[in-house]
Amino acid sequence: MEKESLNIDPQELDKFEALAHKWWDADSEFKSLHDINPIRLNYIDEKAALKGKSVLDVGCGGGILSESMVKQGAKVKGIDISETALSVASLHASQFNIDIEYEKITAEDLSKKITNNFDVLTCLELLEHVPTPELTIKACSKLVKPGGDIFFSTISRNLKSFLFAIVGAEYFLKLLPKGTHNFEKFIRPSELYGWCDAVDLKILDITGMSYNPLTKVYSLGTDVSVNYLVHCKKKS
């Protein structure tokens, strides 16, 4: 088996497998995903005009983003390595007659089977959970058509992100389960930029995502010191 196929952290997988049955419970440990989905969807749709596009959602989990992109008129395929999460995603989609193709596979392995295939690719909240994120980025580049759009979201690595994303979000505000994130796996924008540039991805925009604990509202803005979204284009 090639190295790309091994870009999985079993401990990370186990954490999400254990919670997968709660994926569509908006008051569960996945509440923050439900809360941020509308603003991230709007960002993606504004940049890539989803209607009529073929989209690959890498690390789709229970399908929150995947389903919302279908509702915007996209044809979506979701991939993940959590069998439990994919079962939840498939069941939820079938209950609401939402047409989505789901597959248990990594982006790395899928890119060995197909290339230059999708108009748009989303890879949100995944890079900080894999052992070698640059391999995932390389695979994502292969999967998208020349001129296609790719969106990454992750967390920067600095003192502020440790205080906000781990101490604040997991222990103080309890927005996420304890142990969700590993500070050492956080990714500085400069690192992400370098990995994208190495695989012919041109970064067009970077925007931050912040949480106001008083209003309990998420918003996008210029502060990229903690959570951030990146919009890339694959060079033609």
Phi and psi restraints in degrees (value plus and minus 20) as a CYANA .aco file:
   2 GLU   PHI     -96.6   -56.6
   2 GLU   PSI     143.0   183.0
   3 LYS   PHI     -77.4   -37.4
   3 LYS   PSI     -59.6   -19.6
   4 GLU   PHI     -75.4   -35.4
   4 GLU   PSI     -57.6   -17.6
   5 SER   PHI     -89.0   -49.0
   5 SER   PSI     -34.9     5.1
   6 LEU   PHI    -118.6   -78.6
   6 LEU   PSI     -10.3    29.7
   7 ASN   PHI    -101.1   -61.1
   7 ASN   PSI      37.7    77.7
   8 ILE   PHI    -155.0  -115.0
   8 ILE   PSI     116.1   156.1
   9 ASP   PHI    -122.8   -82.8
   9 ASP   PSI      88.6   128.6
  10 PRO   PHI     -76.7   -36.7
  10 PRO   PSI     -55.4   -15.4
  11 GLN   PHI     -86.4   -46.4
  11 GLN   PSI     -60.0   -20.0
  12 GLU   PHI     -83.9   -43.9
  12 GLU   PSI     -62.5   -22.5
  13 LEU   PHI     -81.4   -41.4
  13 LEU   PSI     -64.2   -24.2
  14 ASP   PHI     -80.5   -40.5
  14 ASP   PSI     -58.6   -18.6
  15 LYS   PHI     -80.5   -40.5
  15 LYS   PSI     -65.6   -25.6
  16 PHE   PHI     -98.9   -58.9
  16 PHE   PSI     -49.5    -9.5
  17 GLU   PHI     -81.5   -41.5
  17 GLU   PSI     -60.7   -20.7
  18 ALA   PHI     -85.8   -45.8
  18 ALA   PSI     -46.5    -6.5
  19 LEU   PHI    -123.8   -83.8
  19 LEU   PSI     -24.5    15.5
  20 ALA   PHI     -76.5   -36.5
  20 ALA   PSI     -53.5   -13.5
  21 HIS   PHI     -86.4   -46.4
  21 HIS   PSI     -34.3     5.7
  22 LYS   PHI    -117.5   -77.5
  22 LYS   PSI     -14.2    25.8
  23 TRP   PHI     -73.9   -33.9
  23 TRP   PSI     -58.9   -18.9
  24 TRP   PHI    -117.7   -77.7
  24 TRP   PSI      -9.9    30.1
  25 ASP   PHI    -108.6   -68.6
  25 ASP   PSI      86.0   126.0
  26 ALA   PHI     -88.8   -48.8
  26 ALA   PSI     -27.5    12.5
  27 ASP   PHI    -128.9   -88.9
  27 ASP   PSI      -9.3    30.7
  28 SER   PHI    -114.4   -74.4
  28 SER   PSI    -184.1  -144.1
  29 GLU   PHI     -81.6   -41.6
  29 GLU   PSI     -33.8     6.2
  30 PHE   PHI    -117.0   -77.0
  30 PHE   PSI      -7.1    32.9
  31 LYS   PHI     -75.5   -35.5
  31 LYS   PSI     -62.2   -22.2
  32 SER   PHI     -82.8   -42.8
  32 SER   PSI     -54.6   -14.6
  33 LEU   PHI     -85.4   -45.4
  33 LEU   PSI     -60.4   -20.4
  34 HIS   PHI     -85.6   -45.6
  34 HIS   PSI     -58.5   -18.5
  35 ASP   PHI     -89.0   -49.0
  35 ASP   PSI     -57.8   -17.8
  36 ILE   PHI    -109.1   -69.1
  36 ILE   PSI     -32.6     7.4
  37 ASN   PHI     -79.1   -39.1
  37 ASN   PSI     -64.6   -24.6
  38 PRO   PHI     -80.0   -40.0
  38 PRO   PSI     -60.8   -20.8
  39 ILE   PHI     -94.4   -54.4
  39 ILE   PSI     -53.0   -13.0
  40 ARG   PHI     -91.4   -51.4
  40 ARG   PSI     -60.5   -20.5
  41 LEU   PHI     -80.0   -40.0
  41 LEU   PSI     -64.4   -24.4
  42 ASN   PHI     -82.3   -42.3
  42 ASN   PSI     -60.7   -20.7
  43 TYR   PHI     -80.9   -40.9
  43 TYR   PSI     -67.4   -27.4
  44 ILE   PHI     -83.6   -43.6
  44 ILE   PSI     -64.4   -24.4
  45 ASP   PHI     -86.4   -46.4
  45 ASP   PSI     -58.2   -18.2
  46 GLU   PHI     -84.3   -44.3
  46 GLU   PSI     -57.8   -17.8
  47 LYS   PHI    -102.3   -62.3
  47 LYS   PSI     -53.4   -13.4
  48 ALA   PHI    -139.0   -99.0
  48 ALA   PSI     -24.9    15.1
  49 ALA   PHI      29.0    69.0
  49 ALA   PSI      58.1    98.1
  50 LEU   PHI     -84.8   -44.8
  50 LEU   PSI     -48.3    -8.3
  51 LYS   PHI     -76.8   -36.8
  51 LYS   PSI     103.7   143.7
  52 GLY   PHI      62.6   102.6
  52 GLY   PSI     -21.0    19.0
  53 LYS   PHI    -111.3   -71.3
  53 LYS   PSI     131.1   171.1
  54 SER   PHI    -109.7   -69.7
  54 SER   PSI     107.6   147.6
  55 VAL   PHI    -147.3  -107.3
  55 VAL   PSI     118.6   158.6
  56 LEU   PHI    -132.2   -92.2
  56 LEU   PSI     102.6   142.6
  57 ASP   PHI    -122.5   -82.5
  57 ASP   PSI      83.4   123.4
  58 VAL   PHI    -106.7   -66.7
  58 VAL   PSI     105.7   145.7
  59 GLY   PHI      53.3    93.3
  59 GLY   PSI      28.0    68.0
  60 CYS   PHI     -91.9   -51.9
  60 CYS   PSI     -38.9     1.1
  61 GLY   PHI      37.6    77.6
  61 GLY   PSI    -152.2  -112.2
  62 GLY   PHI    -100.4   -60.4
  62 GLY   PSI     -19.6    20.4
  63 GLY   PHI      74.3   114.3
  63 GLY   PSI      -2.0    38.0
  64 ILE   PHI     -80.8   -40.8
  64 ILE   PSI     -71.5   -31.5
  65 LEU   PHI     -91.1   -51.1
  65 LEU   PSI     -60.8   -20.8
  66 SER   PHI     -75.5   -35.5
  66 SER   PSI     -69.4   -29.4
  67 GLU   PHI     -83.6   -43.6
  67 GLU   PSI     -60.3   -20.3
  68 SER   PHI     -87.5   -47.5
  68 SER   PSI     -50.5   -10.5
  69 MET   PHI     -93.5   -53.5
  69 MET   PSI     -53.5   -13.5
  70 VAL   PHI     -82.0   -42.0
  70 VAL   PSI     -61.7   -21.7
  71 LYS   PHI     -85.0   -45.0
  71 LYS   PSI     -39.2     0.8
  72 GLN   PHI    -107.6   -67.6
  72 GLN   PSI     -18.7    21.3
  73 GLY   PHI      79.9   119.9
  73 GLY   PSI      -9.9    30.1
  74 ALA   PHI    -109.5   -69.5
  74 ALA   PSI     136.2   176.2
  75 LYS   PHI    -118.5   -78.5
  75 LYS   PSI      94.7   134.7
  76 VAL   PHI    -136.2   -96.2
  76 VAL   PSI     117.2   157.2
  77 LYS   PHI    -138.0   -98.0
  77 LYS   PSI     109.0   149.0
  78 GLY   PHI    -131.6   -91.6
  78 GLY   PSI     114.9   154.9
  79 ILE   PHI    -146.4  -106.4
  79 ILE   PSI     127.2   167.2
  80 ASP   PHI    -181.1  -141.1
  80 ASP   PSI     147.5   187.5
  81 ILE   PHI    -126.4   -86.4
  81 ILE   PSI     -21.8    18.2
  82 SER   PHI    -110.8   -70.8
  82 SER   PSI      89.6   129.6
  83 GLU   PHI     -84.0   -44.0
  83 GLU   PSI     -57.0   -17.0
  84 THR   PHI     -86.7   -46.7
  84 THR   PSI     -65.2   -25.2
  85 ALA   PHI     -81.7   -41.7
  85 ALA   PSI     -61.1   -21.1
  86 LEU   PHI     -86.6   -46.6
  86 LEU   PSI     -54.5   -14.5
  87 SER   PHI     -84.6   -44.6
  87 SER   PSI     -61.7   -21.7
  88 VAL   PHI     -83.9   -43.9
  88 VAL   PSI     -63.9   -23.9
  89 ALA   PHI     -81.9   -41.9
  89 ALA   PSI     -65.8   -25.8
  90 SER   PHI     -84.7   -44.7
  90 SER   PSI     -62.1   -22.1
  91 LEU   PHI     -83.8   -43.8
  91 LEU   PSI     -65.4   -25.4
  92 HIS   PHI     -83.2   -43.2
  92 HIS   PSI     -62.6   -22.6
  93 ALA   PHI     -83.3   -43.3
  93 ALA   PSI     -61.3   -21.3
  94 SER   PHI     -88.3   -48.3
  94 SER   PSI     -55.6   -15.6
  95 GLN   PHI     -83.5   -43.5
  95 GLN   PSI     -51.3   -11.3
  96 PHE   PHI    -129.6   -89.6
  96 PHE   PSI      -4.0    36.0
  97 ASN   PHI      33.2    73.2
  97 ASN   PSI      24.9    64.9
  98 ILE   PHI    -123.7   -83.7
  98 ILE   PSI     104.3   144.3
  99 ASP   PHI    -107.1   -67.1
  99 ASP   PSI      83.0   123.0
 100 ILE   PHI    -156.9  -116.9
 100 ILE   PSI     118.8   158.8
 101 GLU   PHI    -115.6   -75.6
 101 GLU   PSI     103.9   143.9
 102 TYR   PHI    -134.5   -94.5
 102 TYR   PSI     126.0   166.0
 103 GLU   PHI    -166.9  -126.9
 103 GLU   PSI     118.4   158.4
 104 LYS   PHI    -105.3   -65.3
 104 LYS   PSI      81.1   121.1
 105 ILE   PHI    -188.4  -148.4
 105 ILE   PSI     134.1   174.1
 106 THR   PHI    -107.4   -67.4
 106 THR   PSI     140.1   180.1
 107 ALA   PHI     -81.9   -41.9
 107 ALA   PSI     -55.5   -15.5
 108 GLU   PHI     -82.2   -42.2
 108 GLU   PSI     -64.9   -24.9
 109 ASP   PHI     -93.4   -53.4
 109 ASP   PSI     -56.4   -16.4
 110 LEU   PHI     -84.0   -44.0
 110 LEU   PSI     -55.4   -15.4
 111 SER   PHI     -90.2   -50.2
 111 SER   PSI     -33.0     7.0
 112 LYS   PHI    -102.0   -62.0
 112 LYS   PSI     -38.7     1.3
 113 LYS   PHI    -119.1   -79.1
 113 LYS   PSI     -56.9   -16.9
 114 ILE   PHI    -157.3  -117.3
 114 ILE   PSI     129.3   169.3
 115 THR   PHI    -160.1  -120.1
 115 THR   PSI     139.0   179.0
 116 ASN   PHI      29.6    69.6
 116 ASN   PSI      27.9    67.9
 117 ASN   PHI    -131.4   -91.4
 117 ASN   PSI     -48.4    -8.4
 118 PHE   PHI    -132.8   -92.8
 118 PHE   PSI     126.6   166.6
 119 ASP   PHI     -94.9   -54.9
 119 ASP   PSI     -56.8   -16.8
 120 VAL   PHI    -158.1  -118.1
 120 VAL   PSI     123.8   163.8
 121 LEU   PHI    -154.3  -114.3
 121 LEU   PSI     114.3   154.3
 122 THR   PHI    -136.6   -96.6
 122 THR   PSI     117.4   157.4
 123 CYS   PHI    -161.1  -121.1
 123 CYS   PSI      65.2   105.2
 124 LEU   PHI    -129.0   -89.0
 124 LEU   PSI     113.4   153.4
 125 GLU   PHI      37.2    77.2
 125 GLU   PSI      16.6    56.6
 126 LEU   PHI    -138.6   -98.6
 126 LEU   PSI     -60.4   -20.4
 127 LEU   PHI     -77.4   -37.4
 127 LEU   PSI     -52.9   -12.9
 128 GLU   PHI    -100.9   -60.9
 128 GLU   PSI     -15.7    24.3
 129 HIS   PHI    -136.3   -96.3
 129 HIS   PSI     -17.0    23.0
 130 VAL   PHI    -130.9   -90.9
 130 VAL   PSI     131.8   171.8
 131 PRO   PHI     -83.4   -43.4
 131 PRO   PSI     -58.2   -18.2
 132 THR   PHI    -151.5  -111.5
 132 THR   PSI      65.0   105.0
 133 PRO   PHI     -80.7   -40.7
 133 PRO   PSI     -49.3    -9.3
 134 GLU   PHI     -84.4   -44.4
 134 GLU   PSI     -47.7    -7.7
 135 LEU   PHI     -90.2   -50.2
 135 LEU   PSI     -57.4   -17.4
 136 THR   PHI     -85.5   -45.5
 136 THR   PSI     -62.2   -22.2
 137 ILE   PHI     -83.0   -43.0
 137 ILE   PSI     -61.5   -21.5
 138 LYS   PHI     -80.6   -40.6
 138 LYS   PSI     -63.5   -23.5
 139 ALA   PHI     -84.8   -44.8
 139 ALA   PSI     -61.5   -21.5
 140 CYS   PHI     -80.4   -40.4
 140 CYS   PSI     -60.7   -20.7
 141 SER   PHI     -82.1   -42.1
 141 SER   PSI     -60.3   -20.3
 142 LYS   PHI     -85.1   -45.1
 142 LYS   PSI     -53.8   -13.8
 143 LEU   PHI     -97.6   -57.6
 143 LEU   PSI     -41.9    -1.9
 144 VAL   PHI    -113.8   -73.8
 144 VAL   PSI     125.8   165.8
 145 LYS   PHI     -85.0   -45.0
 145 LYS   PSI     131.8   171.8
 146 PRO   PHI     -75.1   -35.1
 146 PRO   PSI     111.5   151.5
 147 GLY   PHI      65.9   105.9
 147 GLY   PSI     -21.8    18.2
 148 GLY   PHI     -96.7   -56.7
 148 GLY   PSI     144.7   184.7
 149 ASP   PHI    -122.2   -82.2
 149 ASP   PSI     118.3   158.3
 150 ILE   PHI    -149.0  -109.0
 150 ILE   PSI     117.5   157.5
 151 PHE   PHI    -143.5  -103.5
 151 PHE   PSI     106.7   146.7
 152 PHE   PHI    -136.9   -96.9
 152 PHE   PSI     125.5   165.5
 153 SER   PHI    -154.6  -114.6
 153 SER   PSI     121.4   161.4
 154 THR   PHI    -180.7  -140.7
 154 THR   PSI    -184.3  -144.3
 155 ILE   PHI    -147.9  -107.9
 155 ILE   PSI     113.0   153.0
 156 SER   PHI     -92.3   -52.3
 156 SER   PSI     139.0   179.0
 157 ARG   PHI    -130.2   -90.2
 157 ARG   PSI      84.8   124.8
 158 ASN   PHI    -184.6  -144.6
 158 ASN   PSI     157.4   197.4
 159 LEU   PHI     -82.1   -42.1
 159 LEU   PSI     -61.0   -21.0
 160 LYS   PHI     -82.9   -42.9
 160 LYS   PSI     -62.7   -22.7
 161 SER   PHI     -87.3   -47.3
 161 SER   PSI     -53.8   -13.8
 162 PHE   PHI     -83.1   -43.1
 162 PHE   PSI     -64.3   -24.3
 163 LEU   PHI     -89.4   -49.4
 163 LEU   PSI     -60.5   -20.5
 164 PHE   PHI    -103.9   -63.9
 164 PHE   PSI     -68.9   -28.9
 165 ALA   PHI    -101.5   -61.5
 165 ALA   PSI     -45.3    -5.3
 166 ILE   PHI    -129.6   -89.6
 166 ILE   PSI     -83.6   -43.6
 167 VAL   PHI     -81.8   -41.8
 167 VAL   PSI     -69.4   -29.4
 168 GLY   PHI     -91.4   -51.4
 168 GLY   PSI     -75.8   -35.8
 169 ALA   PHI     -91.1   -51.1
 169 ALA   PSI     -57.2   -17.2
 170 GLU   PHI    -113.5   -73.5
 170 GLU   PSI     -52.4   -12.4
 171 TYR   PHI    -129.1   -89.1
 171 TYR   PSI     -60.0   -20.0
 172 PHE   PHI    -109.4   -69.4
 172 PHE   PSI     -77.7   -37.7
 173 LEU   PHI    -103.5   -63.5
 173 LEU   PSI     -38.9     1.1
 174 LYS   PHI      36.3    76.3
 174 LYS   PSI      21.5    61.5
 175 LEU   PHI     -96.0   -56.0
 175 LEU   PSI     -45.0    -5.0
 176 LEU   PHI    -153.5  -113.5
 176 LEU   PSI     134.8   174.8
 177 PRO   PHI     -82.9   -42.9
 177 PRO   PSI     125.5   165.5
 178 LYS   PHI     -80.4   -40.4
 178 LYS   PSI     115.5   155.5
 179 GLY   PHI      69.5   109.5
 179 GLY   PSI     -15.8    24.2
 180 THR   PHI     -79.2   -39.2
 180 THR   PSI     -61.7   -21.7
 181 HIS   PHI    -137.3   -97.3
 181 HIS   PSI     131.6   171.6
 182 ASN   PHI    -136.0   -96.0
 182 ASN   PSI      95.0   135.0
 183 PHE   PHI     -74.8   -34.8
 183 PHE   PSI     -57.3   -17.3
 184 GLU   PHI     -85.2   -45.2
 184 GLU   PSI     -39.8     0.2
 185 LYS   PHI    -112.0   -72.0
 185 LYS   PSI     -23.4    16.6
 186 PHE   PHI     -84.1   -44.1
 186 PHE   PSI     134.1   174.1
 187 ILE   PHI    -146.0  -106.0
 187 ILE   PSI      99.5   139.5
 188 ARG   PHI     -89.0   -49.0
 188 ARG   PSI     125.6   165.6
 189 PRO   PHI     -72.5   -32.5
 189 PRO   PSI     -57.1   -17.1
 190 SER   PHI     -83.5   -43.5
 190 SER   PSI     -54.8   -14.8
 191 GLU   PHI     -88.8   -48.8
 191 GLU   PSI     -64.3   -24.3
 192 LEU   PHI     -82.8   -42.8
 192 LEU   PSI     -61.5   -21.5
 193 TYR   PHI     -78.7   -38.7
 193 TYR   PSI     -63.9   -23.9
 194 GLY   PHI     -84.4   -44.4
 194 GLY   PSI     -62.3   -22.3
 195 TRP   PHI     -87.1   -47.1
 195 TRP   PSI     -58.1   -18.1
 196 CYS   PHI     -86.6   -46.6
 196 CYS   PSI     -64.8   -24.8
 197 ASP   PHI     -81.6   -41.6
 197 ASP   PSI     -53.2   -13.2
 198 ALA   PHI     -89.7   -49.7
 198 ALA   PSI     -37.8     2.2
 199 VAL   PHI    -141.7  -101.7
 199 VAL   PSI      11.9    51.9
 200 ASP   PHI      44.2    84.2
 200 ASP   PSI      15.2    55.2
 201 LEU   PHI    -128.5   -88.5
 201 LEU   PSI     104.9   144.9
 202 LYS   PHI    -117.9   -77.9
 202 LYS   PSI     101.8   141.8
 203 ILE   PHI    -100.9   -60.9
 203 ILE   PSI     102.0   142.0
 204 LEU   PHI    -118.2   -78.2
 204 LEU   PSI     -47.6    -7.6
 205 ASP   PHI    -178.2  -138.2
 205 ASP   PSI     126.0   166.0
 206 ILE   PHI    -154.6  -114.6
 206 ILE   PSI     113.3   153.3
 207 THR   PHI    -158.8  -118.8
 207 THR   PSI     127.0   167.0
 208 GLY   PHI    -112.3   -72.3
 208 GLY   PSI     139.8   179.8
 209 MET   PHI    -147.0  -107.0
 209 MET   PSI     105.5   145.5
 210 SER   PHI    -142.6  -102.6
 210 SER   PSI     137.2   177.2
 211 TYR   PHI    -142.2  -102.2
 211 TYR   PSI     108.9   148.9
 212 ASN   PHI    -117.8   -77.8
 212 ASN   PSI      88.7   128.7
 213 PRO   PHI     -87.2   -47.2
 213 PRO   PSI     -38.4     1.6
 214 LEU   PHI     -99.9   -59.9
 214 LEU   PSI     -66.0   -26.0
 215 THR   PHI    -110.2   -70.2
 215 THR   PSI     -34.1     5.9
 216 LYS   PHI      39.1    79.1
 216 LYS   PSI      19.8    59.8
 217 VAL   PHI    -142.2  -102.2
 217 VAL   PSI     117.4   157.4
 218 TYR   PHI    -113.7   -73.7
 218 TYR   PSI     129.1   169.1
 219 SER   PHI    -171.5  -131.5
 219 SER   PSI     136.6   176.6
 220 LEU   PHI    -115.6   -75.6
 220 LEU   PSI     129.0   169.0
 221 GLY   PHI    -190.0  -150.0
 221 GLY   PSI    -180.8  -140.8
 222 THR   PHI    -109.2   -69.2
 222 THR   PSI     -31.7     8.3
 223 ASP   PHI    -101.5   -61.5
 223 ASP   PSI      85.8   125.8
 224 VAL   PHI    -125.0   -85.0
 224 VAL   PSI       0.8    40.8
 225 SER   PHI     -97.8   -57.8
 225 SER   PSI     -35.4     4.6
 226 VAL   PHI    -142.2  -102.2
 226 VAL   PSI    -120.5   -80.5
 227 ASN   PHI    -102.2   -62.2
 227 ASN   PSI     119.0   159.0
 228 TYR   PHI    -169.1  -129.1
 228 TYR   PSI     133.9   173.9
 229 LEU   PHI    -133.9   -93.9
 229 LEU   PSI     121.0   161.0
 230 VAL   PHI    -146.7  -106.7
 230 VAL   PSI     114.3   154.3
 231 HIS   PHI    -130.1   -90.1
 231 HIS   PSI     102.4   142.4
 232 CYS   PHI    -139.9   -99.9
 232 CYS   PSI     137.4   177.4
 233 LYS   PHI    -140.8  -100.8
 233 LYS   PSI     117.7   157.7
 234 LYS   PHI     -98.4   -58.4
 234 LYS   PSI     109.5   149.5
 235 LYS   PHI     -84.5   -44.5
 235 LYS   PSI     119.1   159.1
